Amino acid sequence: QPLHTLRAAEKELLPGFHQFEWQPALKNVSASCNVGIINGLSGWASSVDDSPADTITRRFRYDVALVSALKDLEEDIVEGLRDSGMEDSACTSGFNVMIKECCDGMGDVSEKHGGGPAVPEKAVRFSFTVMSVSILADDGGEEVAVFTEPKPNSELSCKPLCLTFVDESDHETLTAVLGPIVAERKAMKESRLILPIGGLPRSFRFHFRGTGYDEKMVREVEGLEASGSSYICTLCDSSRAEASQNMVLHSITRNHDENLERYEIWRTNPFSESAEELRDRVKGVSAKPFMETQPTLDALHCDIGNATEFYKIFQDEIGEVFQKASPSREERRSWRAALDKQLRKKMKLKPVMRMNGNYARRLMTLEAVEAVCELVPSEERREALRELMRLYLQMKPVWRSTCPAKECPDQLCRYSFNSQHFADLLSSTFKYRYNGKITNYLHKTLAHVPEIIERDGSIGAWASEGNESANKLFRRFRKMNARQSKAYELEDV
């Protein structure tokens, strides 16, 4: 086909092609529909002197991107309407769209050419997934889902909204870049979208749920102290010491509005308290929360965090730490070497610098425990390790699966019992590790999973995996594969 027809076809696939309108019109957002990729800092005065500001970030306008995502689903929505017996004429209003938002920093995305120093270039990617489109029947009955994303964690359903070259730890730049997105999202919450779907103008309301953030990012955008803080949890106010005493009984208390109120208290100190008292009053909220997230548990990083913890328990058990006072660094190193050697021999697991998802999945198996048990001297400790892993494997599907009520109903029912049993094991047999301390993700796994599932129906479906796997694509398009092989250098992306 001649180039211009291809161009036209391509344009239809990019945000910025479809006609739509908002009622009422969005505040501070232009009404034009045909905007494609824009400079992410649009609307910000350029004050960045070291790099030209227009190279830092590119994004789609949020509303335009959502329209494009809905148009992609047009056939599915129409088919869903047909299947649920909603006749075309009856339903032009009352559509509700559930959006999952993900945002994740990526380290080291510098160009690999082999020449010159490697510059520490970092990127932040913000993306969204249309989780479901549902409609309220005219008679005010149930909400009927006309579309549900079958693979909410695939990079195919995860639409990029904003690509930025900043370090996720650089709070000022991050707020500058995500600020416009937050503003647009806020405007869209108070308005409805009129968009032709299946030949009829329909009206949509959007509900945004920021669940695809790892703990570091949540703490950053919600104004909490960093993850080493004694306020261990982004869902409840528990301190680390409390969480290690009472491992299971906590309920979700934190939310965005409360964080904002607490920040105000932190800022104004209305009761003229000392820094310590003040910090205890606001439970570690010491910066201004600028983006609303949904308090949930990030399934992927939960896996990784807990595997790291088990890896350390394995080392300690090989060295029988439960009878020793404080082992030297040399001893610890030798146990770690023994563990790595054993895992490599029995499980073909190469040691990794930082725990990753694949390693975590292989490590958290009964065969890995059996391999470790060969190095553990006492039979009763071995049995305790096996029991710990058995319980963990009973609990894990509940927060990993997309729909636990369908996929693992028995484990879901037994979750609270299992987590109580798991906590009892930790606080008795393994208390040398959990005396006054516990890791953030372990606390969440034990204390908050049933409540989140009751509220949202799933944890796995709302996780950040889609965004994480799309990071790979991002590297691919930046031609970052020089690390893996030379075969890619000739190809033209």
C-alpha positions in Angstrom: 0.0 0.0 0.0 1.2 3.5 -0.6 2.7 5.2 2.4 -0.1 7.7 3.1 -2.7 5.0 3.5 -0.4 3.2 5.9 0.1 6.4 7.7 -3.7 6.9 8.0 -4.1 3.4 9.3 -1.4 3.9 11.9 -3.0 7.2 13.0 -6.2 5.4 13.8 -4.4 3.2 16.2 -2.8 6.0 18.1 -4.7 8.0 20.7 -5.9 11.3 19.2 -8.0 10.1 16.3 -11.5 9.6 17.7 -14.2 12.2 18.3 -15.5 12.5 21.8 -16.7 15.0 24.3 -16.9 15.5 28.1 -19.9 16.7 30.0 -19.2 18.9 31.8 -16.0 19.9 29.9 -12.8 18.9 31.7 -11.3 21.7 33.9 -8.0 22.9 32.6 -7.9 20.4 29.8 -8.3 21.5 26.2 -11.4 20.2 24.4 -9.6 19.2 21.2 -9.8 15.5 20.4 -7.0 15.2 17.9 -3.9 15.3 20.1 -1.3 12.6 19.8 1.9 12.3 21.7 2.6 15.4 23.7 5.4 16.7 25.8 4.8 15.4 29.3 5.9 18.7 30.8 3.4 20.7 28.8 2.1 23.5 30.9 5.2 23.6 33.0 7.6 26.5 32.7 10.9 25.2 31.4 13.5 25.7 34.2 15.6 22.6 33.7 19.0 23.9 32.6 21.1 20.8 32.3 19.0 18.9 29.8 16.5 20.4 27.3 13.2 19.9 29.1 11.4 18.6 26.0 13.5 15.5 25.9 12.6 14.4 29.4 9.1 13.0 29.0 6.5 12.1 26.4 2.9 11.2 27.1 -0.6 10.9 25.8 -3.3 13.1 27.2 -5.1 10.9 29.7 -8.6 11.3 28.4 -7.5 10.8 24.8 -5.7 7.6 25.7 -8.7 6.3 27.6 -10.9 7.0 24.5 -8.5 5.1 22.3 -8.5 2.2 24.7 -12.3 2.1 24.8 -12.4 2.3 21.0 -10.0 -0.7 20.9 -12.6 -2.6 23.0 -15.5 -1.4 20.9 -16.3 -4.9 19.4 -16.0 -6.5 22.8 -18.3 -4.0 24.4 -21.0 -4.4 21.7 -20.7 -8.2 21.9 -21.0 -8.0 25.7 -24.2 -5.9 25.3 -25.6 -8.4 22.9 -24.7 -11.4 25.2 -26.3 -9.8 28.3 -29.4 -9.1 26.3 -29.2 -5.4 26.7 -30.8 -4.0 23.6 -28.9 -1.3 21.7 -31.5 1.4 22.2 -31.9 0.9 26.0 -28.4 1.5 27.1 -26.6 4.7 26.0 -25.9 5.9 29.5 -24.7 4.4 32.7 -21.5 2.7 31.6 -18.9 2.4 34.3 -15.2 1.8 33.4 -12.7 0.4 36.0 -9.2 1.5 35.3 -6.1 0.0 37.0 -3.1 2.3 37.0 0.5 1.2 37.2 3.6 3.2 37.7 7.1 1.8 38.0 10.6 3.1 37.9 13.2 1.3 35.8 16.9 1.5 36.6 19.6 1.7 34.0 18.2 2.4 30.6 21.2 4.0 29.1 22.2 3.3 25.5 24.7 0.4 25.4 27.2 1.2 22.7 30.3 0.2 24.6 31.9 3.7 24.2 32.3 6.2 27.1 31.1 5.9 30.6 27.7 4.3 31.4 25.5 7.2 32.5 23.0 6.3 35.2 19.9 6.9 33.1 16.6 5.9 34.7 13.1 5.9 33.5 9.6 6.0 35.0 6.7 4.4 33.1 3.1 5.1 33.9 0.4 3.0 32.3 -3.2 1.9 32.7 -5.4 -1.1 32.0 -9.1 -1.2 31.3 -10.1 -3.8 33.9 -13.9 -3.9 33.2 -16.7 -2.0 31.5 -20.1 -2.5 33.2 -23.5 -1.1 32.8 -26.3 -0.3 35.3 -29.6 -1.7 34.0 -32.3 0.9 33.5 -34.5 -0.6 36.2 -31.8 0.2 38.7 -30.9 -3.5 39.1 -27.5 -5.1 39.2 -24.4 -3.9 37.4 -23.8 -6.1 34.5 -20.2 -6.5 33.2 -20.2 -6.2 29.4 -16.4 -6.5 29.3 -13.9 -7.9 31.7 -10.2 -8.0 30.9 -9.3 -11.7 30.7 -5.5 -11.2 31.1 -5.2 -8.2 33.4 -1.5 -8.8 33.9 -0.4 -9.1 30.3 1.6 -6.4 28.7 -0.9 -6.4 25.9 -3.7 -5.0 28.1 -1.4 -2.5 29.8 -1.4 0.7 27.8 1.5 3.1 28.3 0.4 6.6 29.1 3.7 8.4 30.0 7.4 7.6 29.5 9.8 9.7 31.4 13.5 9.8 31.9 13.7 10.6 35.6 14.8 8.7 38.7 11.8 7.5 40.7 13.6 8.6 43.8 13.8 12.2 42.6 10.6 13.4 44.3 10.5 16.9 42.8 10.9 15.8 39.2 8.5 12.9 39.6 5.8 15.2 41.0 6.4 17.6 38.1 6.0 14.9 35.6 3.0 13.1 37.2 1.3 16.3 38.2 -0.5 16.9 35.0 -1.7 13.3 34.9 -3.0 13.6 38.4 -4.8 16.8 37.5 -6.4 15.2 34.4 -7.5 12.2 36.3 -9.1 14.4 38.9 -11.0 16.3 36.3 -12.2 13.1 34.7 -13.6 11.8 37.9 -16.1 14.6 38.0 -17.3 14.4 34.4 -18.6 11.8 32.0 -17.4 10.9 28.6 -19.7 10.9 25.6 -18.3 8.5 22.9 -19.9 6.7 20.0 -19.6 2.9 20.5 -21.4 0.6 18.1 -22.8 3.6 16.3 -24.6 5.2 19.3 -23.3 7.9 21.5 -22.8 6.3 25.0 -21.8 7.9 28.3 -19.0 6.5 30.4 -17.9 7.2 34.0 -14.4 6.3 35.0 -13.2 4.9 38.3 -9.4 4.9 38.8 -7.6 2.5 41.1 -3.9 3.0 41.5 -2.9 -0.5 42.5 0.1 -1.3 40.3 2.7 0.4 42.4 5.4 -1.3 44.4 5.8 -0.3 48.0 8.6 2.2 47.3 6.4 4.1 44.8 3.3 4.0 47.1 5.2 5.4 50.0 6.6 8.1 47.8 3.4 9.3 46.2 1.4 8.9 49.4 3.8 10.9 51.6 4.9 8.1 53.8 8.4 7.5 55.2 10.6 5.2 53.2 10.2 1.4 53.6 12.9 1.0 56.3 10.6 3.1 58.6 9.3 1.8 61.9 5.8 2.3 60.4 6.0 -0.9 58.4 2.7 -0.9 56.5 1.1 1.2 53.7 -2.3 -0.2 54.7 -2.4 0.1 58.5 -0.8 2.1 61.2 1.1 -0.7 62.9 4.7 -0.2 63.9 7.3 -2.9 63.1 7.5 -4.0 66.8 3.7 -4.3 67.0 3.6 -6.2 63.8 6.1 -8.7 64.9 4.2 -9.3 68.2 0.7 -9.5 66.7 1.3 -10.9 63.2 -2.2 -11.5 62.0 -4.8 -9.2 63.5 -4.7 -5.9 61.7 -7.2 -4.0 59.5 -6.7 -1.6 56.7 -7.0 2.0 58.0 -4.8 4.2 55.7 -6.3 6.0 52.8 -5.4 9.0 50.7 -7.6 11.5 52.4 -6.4 10.5 55.8 -2.8 10.8 54.6 -3.6 14.4 53.5 -5.1 15.3 56.9 -2.1 13.8 58.6 0.2 15.7 56.5 -1.6 18.9 57.5 -1.1 18.0 61.1 2.6 17.2 60.5 3.0 20.6 58.7 1.2 22.7 61.3 1.8 20.8 64.5 -1.4 22.1 66.1 -0.7 20.6 69.5 2.9 21.9 69.7 4.3 18.4 70.2 7.9 17.3 70.1 9.1 15.7 66.8 8.8 12.2 68.3 5.2 12.7 69.5 4.2 14.4 66.3 5.6 11.6 64.2 3.7 9.1 66.3 0.5 11.1 65.9 0.7 11.1 62.1 2.1 7.6 61.9 5.0 8.4 59.6 3.2 10.6 57.1 5.8 13.4 56.6 5.4 14.6 53.0 2.5 15.8 51.0 0.6 12.9 49.3 0.1 13.9 45.7 -1.4 10.9 44.0 -4.2 8.7 45.3 -3.4 5.0 45.4 -5.6 2.1 46.4 -4.2 0.5 49.5 -3.5 -3.0 48.3 -0.7 -5.5 48.2 1.5 -5.8 45.2 1.5 -9.5 44.5 4.7 -9.6 42.4 6.9 -7.8 45.0 5.2 -9.7 47.7 6.4 -12.9 46.1 9.9 -11.5 45.8 10.0 -10.1 49.4 8.9 -13.3 51.0 11.3 -15.4 48.9 14.1 -13.1 50.1 13.0 -13.7 53.7 12.9 -17.5 53.2 16.3 -17.4 51.6 17.6 -15.8 54.8 15.8 -18.3 57.0 17.4 -21.1 55.0 20.9 -19.6 55.7 20.1 -19.2 59.3 18.9 -22.8 59.6 22.0 -24.2 57.9 24.0 -22.3 60.5 21.7 -23.2 63.4 21.4 -19.6 64.4 18.6 -20.5 66.9 21.3 -21.8 69.3 24.0 -19.2 68.7 24.3 -15.7 70.0 25.6 -13.6 67.2 27.5 -15.3 64.3 30.4 -13.6 62.6 30.2 -12.3 59.1 32.6 -15.1 57.9 30.2 -17.7 59.3 27.2 -16.2 57.6 29.1 -16.0 54.3 30.0 -19.7 54.5 26.3 -20.6 55.1 25.3 -18.5 52.2 27.9 -20.2 50.0 26.7 -23.6 51.1 23.1 -22.7 50.3 23.9 -21.3 46.9 26.0 -24.3 46.0 23.2 -26.7 47.1 20.5 -24.8 45.2 22.7 -24.8 42.1 23.3 -28.5 42.3 19.8 -29.7 43.2 17.6 -27.0 41.6 19.9 -25.6 38.9 19.4 -22.2 40.5 22.2 -19.7 39.8 22.7 -17.3 42.6 21.3 -13.8 41.7 22.4 -10.4 42.8 18.9 -9.2 43.5 16.1 -11.6 44.0 13.8 -11.6 41.0 10.4 -13.1 40.2 11.6 -16.2 38.4 14.1 -17.0 41.2 11.5 -16.5 43.8 9.1 -18.8 42.1 11.7 -21.6 41.9 12.9 -21.1 45.5 9.4 -21.2 47.0 8.8 -24.9 46.3 8.9 -28.1 48.4 11.8 -29.5 46.4 13.9 -26.4 47.2 13.1 -27.0 50.9 14.1 -30.6 50.6 17.4 -29.5 49.0 18.0 -27.1 51.9 17.0 -29.8 54.5 19.9 -31.9 53.4 22.1 -29.2 55.0 20.1 -28.8 58.1 21.4 -30.9 61.0 18.4 -31.5 63.2 15.3 -33.4 62.1 12.9 -31.2 64.1 14.2 -28.0 62.4 13.8 -29.7 59.0 10.2 -30.6 59.8 9.6 -27.0 60.9 11.0 -25.7 57.6 8.8 -28.1 55.6 5.8 -27.1 57.5 6.6 -23.4 56.9 6.8 -23.9 53.2 3.7 -26.1 53.1 1.7 -23.3 54.7 3.2 -20.7 52.5 2.3 -22.7 49.4 -1.3 -23.0 50.7 -1.5 -19.2 51.1 0.3 -18.1 48.0 -2.4 -18.9 45.3 -4.8 -16.7 47.2 -2.9 -13.5 46.5 -1.4 -14.6 43.2 -4.5 -15.8 41.2 -6.6 -13.5 39.2 -9.8 -14.8 40.6 -9.2 -16.7 43.9 -12.9 -17.5 44.5 -12.9 -19.5 41.3 -9.4 -20.7 41.1 -8.6 -21.7 44.7 -11.7 -21.5 46.9 -10.4 -24.0 49.5 -7.2 -22.1 50.1 -9.2 -18.9 50.2 -11.4 -20.3 53.0 -8.5 -21.6 54.9 -6.3 -18.5 54.5 -6.9 -16.9 57.9 -6.3 -20.3 59.6 -3.2 -20.9 57.6 -1.8 -17.4 58.2 -2.4 -17.8 62.0 -0.6 -21.1 62.0 2.3 -19.7 59.9 2.6 -16.7 62.4 2.6 -19.1 65.3 5.5 -21.0 63.7 7.4 -17.8 63.1 6.9 -16.5 66.6 7.9 -19.9 68.3 10.3 -21.9 66.2 11.8 -19.0 64.3 11.5 -16.3 67.0 15.2 -15.6 66.7 14.4 -13.8 63.5 11.1 -12.2 64.4 11.9 -10.7 67.8 10.7 -7.2 67.4 11.1 -7.1 63.7 9.3 -8.4 60.6 9.6 -7.6 56.9 7.0 -5.3 55.3 5.6 -7.8 52.8 5.5 -10.6 55.3 3.4 -8.5 57.6 1.0 -7.7 54.7 0.8 -11.3 53.6 -0.2 -12.5 57.1 -2.4 -9.6 58.1 -4.1 -8.0 55.2 -4.8 -10.5 52.4 -8.3 -11.7 53.4 -9.6 -8.2 53.9 -8.3 -7.0 50.5 -9.8 -10.0 48.8 -13.1 -9.4 50.5 -13.1 -5.8 49.3 -11.7 -6.2 45.7 -12.3 -9.9 44.9 -8.7 -10.3 43.8 -5.1 -9.2 44.5 -3.3 -10.9 41.6 -5.5 -9.2 39.0 -4.6 -5.7 40.4 -0.9 -6.3 40.6 1.8 -4.5 38.6 2.9 -7.4 36.5 1.6 -6.0 33.2 3.6 -2.9 33.6 6.7 -4.9 34.7 6.6 -7.1 31.6 6.1 -4.1 29.4 9.4 -2.8 30.8 11.0 -5.5 28.8 9.4 -4.1 25.6 10.6 -0.6 26.5 14.2 -1.9 26.7 13.7 -3.7 23.5 12.6 -0.5 21.7 15.5 1.4 23.2 17.8 -1.3 21.7 19.0 -2.1 25.1 19.7 -5.7 24.2 23.4 -5.2 23.9 23.6 -6.9 27.3 22.1 -10.2 26.1 23.7 -10.7 22.7 25.2 -9.1 19.7 22.6 -10.6 17.3 20.3 -7.7 17.7 22.7 -5.0 16.6 22.0 -5.3 12.9 18.3 -5.2 13.1 16.3 -2.1 12.6 13.4 -1.8 15.0 
